[in-house]
Amino acid sequence: MEPAPTSARVPRSVVVVGAGLAGARTASRLRDLGFAGRLTVVGDEPLAPYDRPPLSKHLLDRPQPTWLADDLGIRLSELADEVLLGVAAVGIDAVAHAEHPTYRVAIRAADGTPRTLEADAVVLACGSRPVRPAGWEHALVLHTADDADRLRARLAEASAAGGRRHVVCVGAGWIGAELAGVLTDAGIDVTVVEAAPVPLAAALGEHAGRLTLPWYDERPGLRLVTGARVDAVRPGGVDLGDGTTISAEVVVAAVGARPATAWLDGTLAGLVELGPRGAVVVDEQHRPIDATGQPVAGLEGVRVVGDAALRRSPRHGWVAGGHWDAALTGPETAVRSLLGCLDGPTPDPAPYVFSTQLGHELSMFGVPGADDDVVVRGGDERPGGTGGWTALWFAPEDGRPGRTLTAALAVDRPRDVAAARRLFAGAELPRLDPAVAADPDSRLR
């Protein structure tokens, strides 16, 4: 049985801003941990909470959203006293009281009707927004269920017009590569345009990213263009910086997402620290912190989770949200902190990302450093190499290769996935001998 809240300042009312996975998980854990007060959940999409990874992974074979009520058993209607969907949060203010502050959240319905919610505590789980550069109005994005519907409709229109369909996907990151695999599996030609020299460069760096290049060469109907700048997006394709024009029936922008925190401007934005990409900087308990690293005075009842948070981690430095696992695990700590039942050391979960890319299963743990040494076990590092492999990142020590493992990416190696999960579950970063770890027949331990 879960421990009952013990803090003298346990909130009597909570507003959760965001009805995605992080928001729904927050509502669920509040009730699981004994919160009996008034709970209000606000979501800017009109749909009930759904899982986002299937939007790309199952774009063509699963047109209906994967509802969290079915997938995780989280039903907001049974958890919250009030669920406001299709409603945008537009501001938040702290109201000083003798004992402790309360918070007013300004919201606006789709028809423009304003309303103010007041509560003892607020959890910001407001997610992210896809990046669509200025002038790219003709490019689609894939971030919401509505985006997926629009993309399917455009593909259907292209199919009805006859001929072989061609899609340009700008960006070879997690979503771009997943989408390219799904589309080529359906017989759709895809050109992936990437500004970096290799796919997944932002997440993996050039060394490990280069190991994914053969995947693009091996797949019929798929072309990868790297080191390319997109100058213009037109209804019929894209113009590159070198003067090349690539024609396509559909253009998809998969160039990342940014935390949906712009609505904090003029309210909390003057109190909280924002990271370089717009996330709210928080401590290990998901409390907003100031430039000195201390919790912001007056915001004791505010927590930030999911894509909107940039979390301080004793092991991994600064950890951004942006992935499914962060939205699942972050609310656990945030809610326990809010209710005063965070017993023992504050959890410091290792970041975890999973993806299916061009027929390969990827699982990544930890945060690689820009100066880390990369060791690869298994597979074949040469272009055209085959077989599963695992990339291991080791932090240098005194200018020399070190033994502290900061991150691991396992590709088609389920045993290494299990081993990495165990290694990163400890209180400290694991230490391994890189020479031994490089042997694909050795156990990671």
Secondary structure, DSSP 8 states (H G I E B T S, - for coil): -------TT--SEEEEE--SHHHHHHHHHHHHTT--SEEEEEESSSS--EESHHHHHTTTT--S-EEHHHHT---HHHH-SEEEESEEEEEEEEE--SS--EEEEEEEETT--EEEEEESEEEE---EEE---TT-TT-B--SSHHHHHHHHHHHHHHHHT-S--EEEEE--SHHHHHHHHHHHHTT-EEEEE-SSSSTTHHHHHHHHHHTTHHHHHHSTTEEEE-S--EEEEETTEEEETTS-EEE-SEEEE-S-EEES-GGGTTTGGGTS-B-TTS-EEE-TTS-BB-TTSSB-TT-TTEEE-GGGEEEEETTTEEEE--SHHHHHHHHHHHHHHHHT---SS------EEEEEETTEEEEEEE---TT-EEEEEES--STT--S-EEEEEEEEETTEEEEEEEEEEEES-HHHHHHHHHHTTSSS--B--HHHHT-TTS---
